[in-house]
Amino acid sequence: MTNSSSSFIIEKKTRLEELFQELERTKKISVKDLASKVRQIGFHCLRCGDCCTGNDNSVVVFPSEISRITHVTGDCWLDTAEPPKEGEWDQDGNFHTLEWRLKKEKYSCNYFTSQGCMIYKVRPLLCRTYPFYLDRNILGFSECRGLGEKIGIEESESLAMLLVERTIKEIEEAIALIEKFDDFERGGGPSNKGTCIVHDSLGEHKIAWNFLDGFRK
């Protein structure tokens, strides 16, 4: 075993231990306490669509969520989601990246129209909990015009429950991804012989270049 492979195994084990500990802490979060913090901040969705558009709009979507969306819409996987363009090349000309994002048309989510969200009932957890998120179990929020608006007890508790569910799902996805992830030799660059390899909780997905745009620039 080389030093690099040995180091990778140690790092992998350490990261998994951290994630399992974080998972247990997250499961102990009080939904009522979290809901109280949401009410202190205040929020009401104005259905403005700001979070569905823009250059910075990027919605992480889990494999199970992609499957639900494709089941409802009849779209194929790659019409629904796409790999992020941030990643690394290996020595065989393969591009490695992590997880999936809802597919966009220019600067807007493919499923956002003038009538609103076309997949509202099966929208990802990230969309359901926006603009809130948990960072090491501390409530944070992104920029949103609906912040500061009054929110009721029942609605805030429902949102808090979804936030905990989302965070647990994110940690579980990360654990599964790391458990299945095999390291690779970095280097090289774009190659016609390589493919795009997406690593997620299900394992590796190899996608031919002709199904993707902009990954070999």
N, C-alpha and C positions, 0 to 999 in steps of 0.2 A: 504494500500500500504506500503510495507517495505521500509526501508531506501535505500537498494541496488537497488530496482526497481525504486524508485524515482530519485536516482542519475543517473541511466541509461537513464531515459527519459530526464533529464536535459542535460546530455552529448550528447545525440542523437540530441536534438534540437539545441544545440550550434554548433555541428559539421556540421549539415545541413545548418545553417545560414552562416557558414564560406565557405562552398562549393558553395552555391548560389552566394556569393559575388565574390569568385574566378572565377566562371563561367562567370559572367558579365565582369570581368576584362580581361579574356582570349578572349572573343568575341570582345574586342576593340583593340586587338593587330594589329599593322600595318604589313601586310604581306610583303610589300616592304621593311620596315625597318628590319624585321627579315631576309629577303632574302639577304639584304646587309651584315648582320653579318655572314651569312652562307658563302658568297663569300669571306669575309675577312679571314675566317678560311680555306676555300677551301676544296673541296671533290670531289672524283670521285670513284664510286664503281669499284673495280678491279675484282669482281666475284671470290674472293679467297675462299669464304666459311668459313672463320674464325668465322664469327658471327653465323654460323649454327651448329657449333660443339664446343666441349669442355665441361668440367665438370660444368662450371659456366653458360653455355648457358641455358636460361630460357625465353621463349617467352610468355608473358601474352596475352591471346586471349579472346575476348569478345564473348558472346553467338551468336550475329549476325554474327560474323566472322566465328565461328565454323559452323553455318548453311550454309554459303556460300561455305565453303570448302567441307562439306559433300555433298552438292548439285552437285559440280563439280566432286568430286572423287568417290562418291558412298560409301564412308566409313561411318561407324556408328559413333556416337558422341564420344564414349569412345576409338575408334581407332584413332580419330583425336586429342582429348584433354584429359588431365588427371588432377585430383586435385593436388595442391601442397602438399608436405608432411609436411609443417609447419602449425600447428594449435593447437587446444586444445581439450581435452576430457571432456565430461560431465559425470554426475553421473550415467548415464544409459549405459555407455560404447560406446557412439557415438563419433566419431571424427569429429570436426567441422573445416572447412577450407574455404578460400575465393577465388573466381574466378577460372580460368582455365589456364593451360599452354599447349602449343603444345606438343603432346606426343613425347618422345624421345626413341631411340633405343640405349641403353648404353649412349654414350656421344654425339650423333648426333640427330638432328631433324629427325623425321621419313620421312619427305618429302625432305630431302637433299640427293642427289645421286652424283655420279661422273660426271653426265651430268648437275648438277646444281639443282635448286629448281623445284620440280614437281608441285608446286602450285603457281608459280610466279605471275600469273595474279590475284590471289585471296589471296595473302599472307597478313597477318595481318598488321595493321597500324604500329605496332612497327618495323616490318621488313622493311616496306616501308620508314621509317624515320631514320633508323639506319645509322650512329652512333649518331645522334642528338636527343636531348630531351629538354623539357622545364620544369624548376623547379621554380615554382612561377613566371612564365613568363620570366625567365632568361634562355638564350640559353646555354646549356651544351652539352658535347659530350663524348662518350666512346672511348676506345682505338680502333683504326682502321687503317689499312695500307693505306687506301684511303684518309685519312686526309691530307690537304696541297696541294692537287691536284687542278688544275684550274676547276672552275665550271661556266657555263654561266648564264646570267641573267634569261632567261626563265626557265632553270632547277632549279636554286636556288629559284625562286619564286614558282615553283611547289612544291618543297620540303618544303618551308616555309608554304605554304597553307596546306600541309598534316600534318605538325607539329601542326598547330593550330587546325586542324580537330581532330587529335589524342588526343590532350590535352582536348579539349571540350568533346570528347567521354569518356575519362577517368573520367572526373569530373561527367558527366551525369550518367555513370555506378556506380560511388561511391554513388551518391545521391540516385539512385534507390535501390541499395543494402542496404543502411542504412535505407531507408524508409520501406523496407520489412523485415529487420532483427529483430528477436525476441531474446532477451537475454536468456541465459541458465545457470544452476548451474554448475560451474566448479568442477572438481574432478574426482575420479575414474581412469580408465585406459582402456586398450584394453579389449574387451569382445566379445565373439562369438555371443552374442545377439544383439550387437550394429551394426551400419552401419556408413558409411562415409557420412557426410552431407556437401554438397557444397553450400555455400551462394553466390548468384550472383544477378544481376539486375532483374532476372526473379523470384527470390524467393529461395526456398530450393530444392535441388536435393539429394535424398537418394540413395546411391549406395551400394549394397551388397558386402561383403568382397571378394567373389569369383571372382569379376570383377576387383579386384585391387591387386597389389603386394606391399609388404613392408610397409604397413600402421599399422600393429599391432606388429612391432618389438620393 
